[in-house]
Amino acid sequence: MLYNAYEMQRSMLAGASALANFSAELLSNPANPFAYFGGGPVMASALEVFAHAAAPRGKPHFGLDHTTIDGKQVAVEEQIVLRKPFGQLKHFARKGVEGRPRLLIVAPMSGHYATLLRGTVERMLPFADVYITDWRDARQVPLSDGSFDLDDYIDYLIEFMELIGPGAHMLAVCQPSVPAYAAACLMSADRNPCRPKTLTLMGGPIDTREAPTAVNTLATERPFAWFEQNVIATVPMNYPGAGRRVYPGFLQLAGFMTMNLGNHMVSHWEMFKHLVQGEDIEAEATKDFYEEYRSVCDMTAEFYLQTIDVVFQHHKLPKGDMTHRGRKVDPGAITDIAILAIEGERDDISGLGQTKAALTIAKNLPAKDKKYLVADAGHYGIFNGSKWRNQIAPVFEKWIAAHDG
């Protein structure tokens, strides 16, 4: 019923959005006298804000068709090098460029598409040969393709690293810090030649007992059964994944919006004022952000629930209790993978110290192969925006360069 109710609301809002968009264009048309005086510009701007907020959204595109290397523009081609039921490995191939560090960016499976890291990829393209995990929307995966849980996630990462080959580096942003760390532990224990040279973790919940945030509190103050009964829904019949049990992306988005509702209201008010004043560039910047932010996808119920249990309620990785298909995940197995932990001072999703714990539990890793960076940024500022581009990325690049030999 939850998903069906959402689909009904989405359909109604889609129609309202289309009507509002048409009305806004009519009111702002240069041939319309009301576009120049009276309440015309104000009404048109209000309708445009509503139309943008209510519009349905699908999977965004990366749209990265070129980069600049040593002052020269280089063409970039997006290639799918491996397709799997719940995700694919995407490669941003740069024409005529070779000999750069190979980097796997592990995008979060937390309600948003991998394009949330567009700014991360764009900044790294001049420096590295970039790959990214491009996760699928669970509602688009037929039941015949089986299930997908945290163990499968780890298996995917190991397979992706093996395909990229020895000597590559791995960057995990937020949620995948735990499975990426587990994959590194398992590959180290097996002396897998394709284990990463470096593992960089950004704002990840390695140990959520450190500086708990509202997100962590939500996951611990309710029993596991509450999540099973209240936030898991069944995909309706009009999707390929009909009948699959999922944690819907619209619930995740609602949670994120509620956490910072005041900021989102201010952002839309500012967008409205920019539109009224004809400041289209400023308004478009806000639109672009929310175009990505509101594009959400579903997670399989088994992955979501296992993550709640393992990561947020029982803290199994930092306690040394985490297992992968019955096998212990031992942080002590990491002896030659250099780890860089990056956190934001104003991160309201992963508190200070949660990612740093990755360095503490890697007890057999030499101190020279551990580095900790705290940036003056919020959660999204760690991997997107000017702080990422100008302060964090240079440190990250130097870390890779120092361990790429």
Buried (B, 14 or more C-beta within 10 A) or exposed (E): EBBEEBBEEEEEBEEBBBBBBEBBBBBBEEEEEBBEEEEBBEBBBBBBBBBBBBBEBEBBEBEBEEBEBEEEEBEBEBEEEBEBBBBBBBBBBBEEBEEBBBBBBBBBBBBBBBBBBBBBBBBBBBBBBBBBBBBBBBBBBEEEBEBBBBBBBBBBBBBBBBBBEEBBBBBBBBBBBBBBBBBBBBBBBEEBEBBBBBBBBBBBBBBBBBBBBEBBEBBBEBEEEEBBEEBBBBBBEEBBBEEBBBBBBBBBBBBBBEBEEEEBEEBBEBBBEBBBEEBEEBBBEBBEBBBBBBBBBBBBBBBBBBBBBBBBBBBBBBEEEBEBEEEEBBBBBBBEBBBBBBBBEEBEBBBBBBBBBBBBBBEEBEEEBBBBBBBEBBBBBBBBBEBBBEBBBEBBBEBBEEBBE
